[in-house]
Amino acid sequence: MTRHPHVWMGLLLWSVFNQAQAAWTVNMAPGATEVSHAVFDLHMTIFWICVVIGIIVFGAMFWSMIVHRRSTGQVAAKFHESTTVEILWTVVPLLILVAMAIPATKTLINIYDSSESDIDIQVTGYQWKWHYKYLGQDVEFFSNLATPAEQIQNKATKGEHYLLEVDQPLVLPVGAKVRFLVTAADVIHSWWVPAFAVKRDAIPGFVNEAWTRVEKPGIYRGQCAELCGKDHGFMPIVVEVKSKADYETWLGERKEEAAKLKELTSKEWTLQELVARGDKVYHTTCVACHQAEGQGLPPMFPALKGSKIATGPAADHLSIVYHGKPGTAMAAFGKQLSEVDIAAVVTYERNAWGNNKGDMVTPKDVLAIKQAESK
């Protein structure tokens, strides 16, 4: 039996509607932390208060319209300025607002109470990445977008977590109270993880506090929620929550890595070793502005291929990477990268894309600048 085309179209639309309805939700998510649960409970409390008010108000309105309609012979009462009515519609809303204010105030006090934390982490926003520093632990690192450039340029199929994956996630232990000290190094950013109900502006020169206590291990994702520049959409947040034992293991490994990195500064590097390491640093830190082949995005981001900087004196090249260039989009990487990584990326830029200078900048050269400026 042949079905009419309109029937097939109707079945198709019905199928799409059902799928969309199954995936669509209009309510807030309860989240995975003490704060997010408190916010969700407050939201539902206020929601049901509003539902009750709506039922009473509209019920009274429709009852009046039906029972006291003119067709039944009802005659409108004649009165003016009823004191009782004036008192009622002043006192009743006041009591409702007080009933809403009490749980709201308790929740707000809880949200901003970051005292007695188990772990303190400084979160610093940069264009366009996050820096995490575990205070008192000698552990700090940058978290960069890890989505392949091919996906961004539509040359490859986009992954499940497109633009929401990083090379190094923030790691937290389950059940610990973690205080975040949020700031920025350049422009205003905003650190936002929906499942934690944490969203704090990162403002240069200011420190905003927030806290969380995650109840179960897992991976939680967020984004910068403030328009911070051309790559604002490439600044994701990934938090990996581990068991306390796994967290301690991870923390120990990070401390060992930090100690080894300091030792690498005094190592005698070869040109090939620095170029290989610089390749990785460049394609993690510099590629967004200067592009994969060093062609840049003129005039905002000049090309490095054949440029006067990358083919000129090595000291001048190092100074620009370390100090940045005032009045331009070139950021200072002296505090963002280690001595080894700065030396490696400068060496790579001087020997990539046909520049072929054949010279190198060593970590000791970078350390000398840092020591001279610290005196």
C-alpha positions as CSV (number, residue, x, y, z in Angstrom):
1,M,0.0,0.0,0.0
2,T,1.5,3.4,-1.1
3,R,1.4,6.1,1.5
4,H,0.6,9.7,0.5
5,P,3.7,12.0,0.5
6,H,2.1,14.2,3.2
7,V,1.8,11.1,5.4
8,W,5.5,10.4,5.1
9,M,6.3,14.0,5.8
10,G,4.1,13.9,8.9
11,L,5.8,10.8,10.2
12,L,9.3,12.4,9.6
13,L,8.3,15.5,11.5
14,W,6.8,13.5,14.4
15,S,10.1,11.4,14.6
16,V,12.2,14.6,14.7
17,F,9.9,16.2,17.3
18,N,10.1,13.1,19.6
19,Q,13.9,13.0,19.3
20,A,14.2,16.7,20.1
21,Q,11.8,16.4,23.0
22,A,13.8,13.5,24.5
23,A,17.0,15.6,24.4
24,W,15.5,18.9,25.5
25,T,15.2,20.0,29.1
26,V,14.0,23.3,30.4
27,N,15.1,23.0,34.0
28,M,18.5,23.6,35.6
29,A,20.9,20.7,36.2
30,P,21.4,19.8,39.8
31,G,25.2,19.8,39.3
32,A,27.8,17.8,41.2
33,T,28.8,19.9,44.2
34,E,27.4,21.2,47.4
35,V,27.0,24.7,46.0
36,S,25.3,23.5,42.8
37,H,22.8,21.5,44.8
38,A,22.1,24.5,47.1
39,V,21.5,26.7,44.0
40,F,19.2,24.0,42.4
41,D,17.2,23.6,45.7
42,L,16.8,27.4,46.0
43,H,15.7,27.5,42.3
44,M,13.0,24.8,42.9
45,T,11.8,26.4,46.1
46,I,11.2,29.7,44.4
47,F,9.7,28.0,41.4
48,W,7.1,26.1,43.5
49,I,6.3,29.3,45.4
50,C,5.6,31.0,42.1
51,V,3.5,28.0,40.9
52,V,1.3,28.3,44.0
53,I,0.9,32.0,43.6
54,G,0.0,31.6,39.9
55,I,-2.6,28.9,40.7
56,I,-4.2,31.1,43.4
57,V,-4.2,34.3,41.4
58,F,-5.4,32.8,38.1
59,G,-7.8,30.5,39.9
60,A,-9.4,33.5,41.7
61,M,-9.4,35.4,38.4
62,F,-11.1,32.7,36.3
63,W,-13.6,31.8,39.2
64,S,-14.6,35.5,39.3
65,M,-15.0,35.7,35.5
66,I,-17.2,32.6,35.4
67,V,-19.3,32.9,38.5
68,H,-19.8,36.7,38.4
69,R,-20.4,37.1,34.7
70,R,-23.1,39.5,33.6
71,S,-25.2,36.8,31.9
72,T,-26.0,35.4,35.4
73,G,-27.4,38.7,36.5
74,Q,-24.5,39.6,38.8
75,V,-24.3,43.3,39.8
76,A,-20.8,44.8,40.5
77,A,-20.3,46.0,44.1
78,K,-19.8,49.7,44.5
79,F,-17.0,50.7,46.9
80,H,-13.9,52.9,46.9
81,E,-10.5,52.7,48.7
82,S,-11.1,49.6,50.9
83,T,-8.6,49.8,53.8
84,T,-8.8,46.0,54.2
85,V,-7.8,45.4,50.6
86,E,-5.0,47.9,50.7
87,I,-3.5,46.2,53.8
88,L,-3.9,42.7,52.3
89,W,-2.2,43.4,49.0
90,T,0.7,45.1,50.9
91,V,1.2,42.6,53.7
92,V,0.7,39.4,51.7
93,P,3.4,40.2,49.0
94,L,5.7,41.4,51.8
95,L,5.4,38.0,53.6
96,I,6.0,36.2,50.3
97,L,9.2,38.2,49.6
98,V,10.4,37.4,53.2
99,A,9.7,33.7,52.7
100,M,11.8,33.9,49.5
101,A,14.6,36.0,51.0
102,I,15.3,33.7,53.9
103,P,16.5,30.6,51.9
104,A,18.1,32.9,49.2
105,T,20.2,34.7,51.9
106,K,21.3,31.4,53.4
107,T,22.3,30.1,50.0
108,L,24.2,33.3,49.1
109,I,26.1,33.2,52.4
110,N,27.1,29.6,51.7
111,I,28.2,30.4,48.2
112,Y,30.6,33.1,49.3
113,D,31.9,31.3,52.4
114,S,35.3,30.1,51.1
115,S,36.9,29.8,54.5
116,E,38.5,26.6,55.9
117,S,39.5,25.3,52.5
118,D,41.6,22.2,52.1
119,I,43.2,23.3,48.9
120,D,43.9,26.8,47.5
121,I,44.3,27.2,43.7
122,Q,45.1,30.4,41.9
123,V,43.3,30.6,38.6
124,T,44.7,33.1,36.1
125,G,43.2,33.9,32.7
126,Y,45.4,34.6,29.8
127,Q,44.6,35.2,26.1
128,W,43.6,32.4,25.5
129,K,44.4,29.8,28.1
130,W,44.2,29.2,31.9
131,H,47.0,29.0,34.4
132,Y,46.6,27.0,37.6
133,K,48.8,27.3,40.6
134,Y,48.4,25.0,43.6
135,L,49.4,27.4,46.4
136,G,51.9,25.9,48.8
137,Q,52.5,22.8,46.6
138,D,55.1,24.1,44.1
139,V,52.8,22.9,41.3
140,E,51.6,25.1,38.5
141,F,50.9,24.7,34.8
142,F,49.0,26.1,31.8
143,S,45.9,24.5,30.4
144,N,45.6,25.0,26.6
145,L,43.0,24.0,24.0
146,A,43.7,20.5,22.7
147,T,41.2,20.3,19.8
148,P,43.2,19.7,16.6
149,A,43.6,22.6,14.2
150,E,42.2,20.3,11.4
151,Q,38.8,20.1,13.2
152,I,38.7,23.9,13.7
153,Q,39.5,24.5,10.0
154,N,36.8,21.9,9.0
155,K,39.4,19.6,7.5
156,A,38.5,16.8,9.8
157,T,35.4,15.4,11.5
158,K,34.7,17.3,14.8
159,G,35.2,15.2,18.0
160,E,32.7,14.6,20.7
161,H,34.2,17.4,22.9
162,Y,35.0,19.8,20.1
163,L,36.5,23.0,21.6
164,L,36.0,21.6,25.1
165,E,39.3,19.6,25.5
166,V,42.6,20.7,26.9
167,D,46.1,19.4,27.1
168,Q,46.3,19.6,30.9
169,P,43.1,19.6,33.0
170,L,42.8,21.0,36.5
171,V,42.9,18.1,38.9
172,L,41.0,18.0,42.2
173,P,40.4,15.4,44.9
174,V,36.9,14.2,45.6
175,G,35.3,15.5,48.8
176,A,37.8,18.3,49.5
177,K,36.9,21.9,49.8
178,V,38.8,23.8,47.2
179,R,39.1,27.6,47.1
180,F,39.7,29.3,43.8
181,L,41.5,32.7,43.7
182,V,40.5,34.0,40.2
183,T,42.4,36.8,38.4
184,A,43.7,37.6,35.0
185,A,47.0,38.7,33.4
186,D,45.7,40.7,30.4
187,V,42.0,41.3,29.8
188,I,38.8,40.3,31.6
189,H,38.0,36.6,31.5
190,S,35.4,34.5,33.4
191,W,36.0,31.1,34.8
192,W,32.8,29.1,34.5
193,V,32.1,25.4,35.2
194,P,28.3,24.8,35.1
195,A,28.3,21.5,37.1
196,F,30.0,23.3,40.0
197,A,27.7,26.4,39.9
198,V,30.9,28.4,39.9
199,K,31.3,31.5,37.6
200,R,33.8,34.2,38.6
201,D,35.1,37.1,36.6
202,A,38.9,37.1,36.2
203,I,39.9,40.8,36.3
204,P,43.5,42.0,36.0
205,G,44.6,43.5,39.3
206,F,41.7,42.0,41.3
207,V,41.2,38.6,43.0
208,N,37.8,37.0,43.2
209,E,37.1,34.0,45.4
210,A,34.9,31.0,44.8
211,W,34.9,27.5,46.2
212,T,33.7,24.0,45.4
213,R,33.5,20.5,46.9
214,V,32.9,17.9,44.3
215,E,31.0,14.8,45.4
216,K,32.0,12.2,42.8
217,P,35.0,11.6,40.5
218,G,34.6,12.4,36.9
219,I,35.4,15.0,34.2
220,Y,33.6,18.3,34.2
221,R,33.8,20.9,31.4
222,G,33.3,24.6,31.2
223,Q,34.4,27.7,29.2
224,C,35.5,31.3,29.5
225,A,32.2,33.1,29.8
226,E,33.5,36.6,29.0
227,L,34.2,37.9,25.5
228,C,38.0,38.2,25.8
229,G,39.3,38.5,22.2
230,K,39.3,36.8,18.9
231,D,40.0,33.3,20.3
232,H,37.4,33.6,23.2
233,G,35.7,30.4,22.0
234,F,39.0,28.5,22.2
235,M,39.5,28.8,25.9
236,P,37.8,25.8,27.5
237,I,38.0,24.5,31.1
238,V,38.4,20.9,32.0
239,V,38.4,19.7,35.6
240,E,39.2,16.1,36.4
241,V,38.1,14.9,39.8
242,K,40.0,12.0,41.2
243,S,39.8,9.9,44.3
244,K,42.0,11.2,47.1
245,A,44.6,8.4,46.6
246,D,44.8,9.1,42.9
247,Y,45.0,12.8,43.5
248,E,48.0,12.4,45.8
249,T,49.7,10.2,43.2
250,W,49.1,12.8,40.5
251,L,50.3,15.6,42.8
252,G,53.5,13.7,43.6
253,E,54.1,13.2,39.9
254,R,53.7,16.9,39.1
255,K,56.1,17.8,41.8
256,E,58.7,15.4,40.3
257,E,58.1,16.9,36.9
258,A,58.6,20.5,38.3
259,A,61.9,19.4,39.9
260,K,63.1,17.8,36.6
261,L,62.1,20.9,34.7
262,K,64.4,23.0,36.9
263,E,67.2,20.6,36.3
264,L,66.7,20.9,32.5
265,T,67.7,24.5,32.7
266,S,71.3,23.6,33.4
267,K,71.4,20.9,30.8
268,E,73.6,21.3,27.7
269,W,71.1,21.3,24.9
270,T,71.7,20.6,21.2
271,L,70.1,22.5,18.4
272,Q,68.1,19.5,17.3
273,E,66.8,18.9,20.9
274,L,65.7,22.5,21.2
275,V,64.0,22.6,17.8
276,A,62.1,19.4,18.6
277,R,60.8,20.7,21.9
278,G,60.2,24.2,20.4
279,D,58.0,22.6,17.7
280,K,55.6,21.3,20.4
281,V,55.7,24.6,22.4
282,Y,55.0,26.6,19.3
283,H,52.0,24.5,18.2
284,T,50.5,24.7,21.7
285,T,51.1,28.3,22.5
286,C,51.9,30.4,19.4
287,V,50.0,28.7,16.5
288,A,46.7,30.4,17.1
289,C,48.2,33.8,16.3
290,H,51.2,33.1,14.0
291,Q,49.7,30.1,12.3
292,A,51.1,26.6,11.7
293,E,53.5,27.7,8.9
294,G,54.5,30.9,10.5
295,Q,52.5,33.0,8.0
296,G,50.7,34.9,10.7
297,L,47.5,36.9,10.4
298,P,48.7,40.4,9.3
299,P,48.5,43.1,10.4
300,M,47.4,42.0,13.9
301,F,49.7,39.0,14.0
302,P,52.8,39.4,11.8
303,A,54.4,36.5,9.9
304,L,57.4,34.9,11.5
305,K,58.5,33.2,8.3
306,G,61.3,35.3,6.9
307,S,60.6,38.1,9.4
308,K,63.3,40.5,10.6
309,I,62.7,39.3,14.2
310,A,63.1,35.6,13.5
311,T,66.1,36.1,11.2
312,G,67.7,39.0,13.1
313,P,69.8,39.1,16.3
314,A,68.9,36.3,18.6
315,A,69.0,38.6,21.7
316,D,66.3,40.8,20.1
317,H,64.1,37.8,19.2
318,L,64.4,36.5,22.8
319,S,63.6,39.9,24.3
320,I,60.3,40.2,22.4
321,V,59.2,36.7,23.3
322,Y,60.2,37.2,26.9
323,H,58.9,40.8,27.4
324,G,56.3,41.0,24.7
325,K,55.8,44.2,22.6
326,P,53.8,47.1,24.2
327,G,51.0,48.4,22.0
328,T,50.6,45.2,20.1
329,A,48.9,41.8,20.6
330,M,52.3,40.2,21.4
331,A,52.1,39.0,25.0
332,A,55.0,38.6,27.4
333,F,55.8,34.9,27.8
334,G,58.5,35.4,30.5
335,K,56.1,34.4,33.3
336,Q,54.0,32.0,31.1
337,L,56.6,29.6,30.0
338,S,59.6,27.9,31.6
339,E,63.2,28.9,30.7
340,V,63.5,25.7,28.7
341,D,60.3,26.3,26.7
342,I,61.1,29.9,25.9
343,A,64.6,28.9,24.7
344,A,63.1,26.1,22.7
345,V,60.4,28.1,20.9
346,V,62.8,30.9,20.0
347,T,65.2,28.4,18.6
348,Y,62.4,26.7,16.7
349,E,61.2,29.9,15.1
350,R,64.7,30.8,14.0
351,N,65.2,27.5,12.3
352,A,61.7,26.7,10.9
353,W,59.9,27.5,7.6
354,G,63.2,28.2,5.8
355,N,64.5,30.7,8.3
356,N,67.4,28.3,8.9
357,K,69.6,30.6,11.1
358,G,71.5,27.6,12.5
359,D,71.9,29.3,15.9
360,M,70.1,28.7,19.2
361,V,69.0,30.3,22.4
362,T,69.7,28.2,25.5
363,P,67.7,28.0,28.8
364,K,70.7,29.5,30.5
365,D,70.3,32.7,28.3
366,V,66.7,32.9,29.5
367,L,67.6,32.3,33.1
368,A,70.2,35.1,32.9
369,I,67.5,37.6,31.9
370,K,65.2,36.4,34.7
371,Q,68.0,36.7,37.3
372,A,69.0,40.1,36.1
373,E,65.5,41.5,36.3
374,S,64.9,40.0,39.8
375,K,67.8,42.0,41.3
